[in-house]
Amino acid sequence: MKKSWLTAGIAAATMCVSPAFASSTAVEGMKGAQLIEYAAQPYIQYREDIDHVSGEMPADEGAMRDTYFRLASHDNRTMAASWIAYAAMIAADQPDFAAEIARRVKKRGGREAFLEELESNPAVVRNMKGSEEAVAAIMAFATNDASRIRKVGDSFISEAYEMQKVSWAKAPISKGGTQRVEDALKYAATRRWADYGRKVKPSKNGTVRPDLVSLASWSPEWSKEDAQVNPSARPGTIVTKALVLGVRYATNTAEQEHLASFGTSKKSERCFTNAKMNLDQCIAATRTPYEEAFCLGQHALNDVSSCVGWPAGVGAAGS
């Protein structure tokens, strides 16, 4: 039996078992749209951390450290998988795509036939009515989120230069860089994560539409950006995987094995891993808070923006 995606992803991310996260036993028992909702939560938490750190620049060394700990606490494998889960929810929320799924499951014997076809030929999702709309929505979300994150990153880099004129920001940090990296790992291992308390409500025909509007951090419009999608970008395998899980969400049929097969991306994992490695190396070499600000802007934000946007051809990872 395959090791569950959540065991490999969220558990490996050293996320604490708090009121925000179900026990491993409960996670193993999750299925349907609720499982994909749960898998999407870490990406939403990252969005909320972006909101937090972009409110105002750190005003002292303690605030700088809090910003670093927050941004460094997101695990690479979990972020990669959570991005796909959230993209799946965006696909499931597109009217034409959702209507086509509902039409197929409504027919006599249609549900079983449709799911059997999906199982044997997952690429069928790319030929479904409404799939182009769903793909466009995913590409737009990736582009706009990446744009928002990069703007925050650029602001940190600009502020790092200004901070060289501020006494606290250019004063030596008492703790060495390596110790601060270790402290960030401890923070990540004990962090209490948000509890969204979201519940799935299937319709009479058994299909599900996600609620992406009741909380701003779950909205496709979270970034408040309207960036142009790269016209030369071609939706790749990761987008197809999101469409497959979007169908599984809409039909309320997701199982652990589906997330293990379609909720992962080696390229995304490598991107997030490299961003975290670069951040750790950069922080380890810092001696002052203004240097930390530069590391956060370049690696915790701008590098990650490429990881968020590459499926839409945004950033270095998308080239």
N, C-alpha and C positions, 0 to 999 in steps of 0.2 A: 504494500500500500504506500502511495506517495506521501512523503512528509508534507504536511499542510503548508500552504503559502504563508499563513499567518505565523506559524511556528518559525519558518525560515526567515520571515521578514520582520514582523513586529516584535516577536520574542527576541530575535537576534539583535534588535535595535536597543536592547536593554531598557525598554520602556517599563516603568514600574507598574505593578498591578495595584491601581488605585481605584477610587470610585469612578474614574473616567474610563477605565478599561476593564473589560470583562476578564474573568479568570481564564486560564488556558483551557480548562474543561468546558466552560461556556463558549469559548471561541471555537473549539473543535465541533461543538454542536450547532453553530450558526450555519444558516444556509439561506438561499433565496436572495432577494434584494437587500435584506438586512445585512448580509455578509458583505456585499459590495459597499453599502453605506459605511460599515465599520472600517473597511479597508481604505476608504477615502478620507477618513478623519485626520490622519497625520498631515496630509497636504493642506487641509483647511487650517490646522494648527499653525503650520508654517506661514500661511497667509496672515493669520492673526498676529504672529510675531512680527511680520513685516509692518503691519499697521502700528504695532507698539513701538518699534524702533524708529519709524519714520515720523512719529509725532513731533519729536524735537531731538536735537543732537544731545548726546550725553554731556551733562554739566559738571561732572566730576569723575574721579577715577572709579568710584563704586558703580556709577551709572554705565560707564564704559564696560566694566566687567560684566554687568548684568546683560548688556547688549551682546557681548561676546558669548556668554553662556547660553543665552536663548538661541542664537543663530547656529551655534555649534552643536546643539543637542539633537538635531535631526539626522537620523541614521540614513546612510546612502541607499541601502536596499529597500528600506521602508518608503523613502521618498519616491524612488523609481516606481515601485508598485502602486503607491497611493496615487500618483499622478495618473496612472492608467485607470484606476478605479474611479477617480473623479471624472476623467474624460468619458468613461462609460456612462456615468450618470448624465452628463451633458448630452450624449447621443440619445439616451433613452428619453430625454425631455424634448427632443425635437418633434414638432407636431406631425409632419409627414412620415417620419421614420416610426414614430409611436403608432400612428394610424395603420401603417402597413403591418406592423407586428400584430396589432389587435385584429386586423382583418384575417391574417393567416391563422391565428389561434381560434378564431370564432367559428370557422368552418367545421363541419362534422369530420372528426378525425384529423382535422388540420393541425391542431396543436402537436400531437404526437409525430405526425409526418414532418412538420416544420423543424421540430427539435432533433429528429433523427437526421434530417438533411444537414442541419447545423453541426451536428456531431461528426458526420462523415466528411463534410466539406465546409469548414468554417469560412472560407473565402466567399461563400454565397452572400454574406452580408454586404459585400461591396456592390452587388448587383440588385439589391433590394430597392424598391421605391422609397425615396426619402433618404437614402444613404448619402447622397451628395450633400444634402442639407446638413446631415449629422457630421460628416467629415469637415465641412466648412465651419461649423460651430466649434469643433475641436481645434481646428487650425487657428481660429480667431482667439479662442481662450488662451492657447499656448503663446500666441504672438503678443497679446495684450498683457498677460501676466508677466511675461519676460520683460516687456517694456517697462512696466511699473517697477519691477525689482531692480532693473538696471538703473533707472532714474534714482532710486534710493541709494544704490551703490555709488553712483557718480557723485551724489551729494556728500556721502561719507568721505570719498577721496578728496573732494574740494575742501571739505571742512578740515581734513587732516593737515592741509597746508596752512590754513588759518590758525589752527590750534598751536602751531609752532610759536605763536606770539603770546600764548596764554600760559601763565606760570604753572598751573597744576598739570597741564597737558604735556609740558616738556620736562617735567620733573621725573627723575628716575623712579621706576616702579620697584617697590621693595621685594616682591616675589620675582623669581626668575621666570623666564618664558616657558621653560619646560614644566615647571610646577603649575603654572596657570593652565597649560594644556591638560595636565592631569586633573586639576580642579574642575575643568569643563567636563571631563569624562565622568567625574563623580556627580556633577550636577545633572547630567543627562540620565544617569542611572537611577536617580531619585526624584526626578521632576514629576510634579503632579500635572497631568494633562487635562485639557478641557473635557467636560462631559456634555455632549450635545443633546443626549436624550431623544434622538430622532426615532420615530416609529414608522414602519412601512404600512400603508393601507391599500391593499389590493382592491381593484374595482370588482364589479359583479362577474365580469368575464375572466377574472384572475390576473389581469395585467396590472402593472404598477407604473405610475409616473412619479419621478422624484420631486420633492419640494426644494427648489433651489432659490426661493425668493424670501422666505420668512427670516433668514439670517443673512446679513450682507456678506459675511465671509464665505458662504456657500454659493453665492450668486456668480454666474458667468461674467457679470458686469462688475465684479469686485474691484478690478484694477482701475476702473474709470478711465481707461485708455481707449483710443480708437485708432490703433496703429494699423497700417496697411499690411496685410498678409503677403509674405514673399511670393510674388507671382511665379517664380521658378521652382518653388518648393513642391515636392511630390509626396503625398501622404504615404508613409511606408508601413511596414509590418506592425509597428506599435499602434498605429491608428486602426488598423484592421482588428487587432486584439481588443482595442477599446470598443469597437462596434460589436464584436462577439459578446463581450461582457455587458454591453448595453442591451443586447437582446436577452441575455440571461437575467439582467435586472428587470426588464420590462415584463418578462414572463415569470418572474419570481422563481427561477429554477437554478440559480447559482449554487454550486457546490465547491468544496475545498479544491477538488481536482481541477475545476475550471480556472480558479485563480492560480493554481500551480502551473497550468499550461499557458494561460493568456494574460495573467496579471504580473508578468515579469518582463524585463528588458535588459539584456546584458549591456547594451550601449548606454542606457540611462544609468545603470548601476556604476559603470566605469566613469561616467561624467560626474556624478555626485561624489564618488569615491575620490576622484582626482581633486575636486573642489575642496573636499574636507582635508585631504592630505596637504594641499597647498596652504590652506588656512592654518593647520597645525604647525607646519614648518615656518610660516611667516610669523605667527604669534610667538613661537619658541625663540625667534631671533629678535623680538622687540624688547626695548628697554624703557620706552616711554608711552603714555597713553595716546599721543598723536600718531605714533607708529601703529598702535593697535587699530586706530580708526582707519588707517590706510589698508591694513590687512582685511578688515571687515568689509570695506567697500569693494576691494578687488576680488576677494576669494569667497567670503560668506554671502556676498550679494551678486556681484557681476558674474563670477564663475557659475553660480547657481542659476542665474538668469538664462545662461546658455543651456543648462540642463533642462530647464523648464521649456525653453523655446525651440530646441533643436528639431523636434518632430515637425515644426512648421518652418524650418529653415532659418531660424533666428540664432545669432551668436556663433561663436567659433565651433561649437559642437554640431551645428547644423550645416556647416560648410562642406 
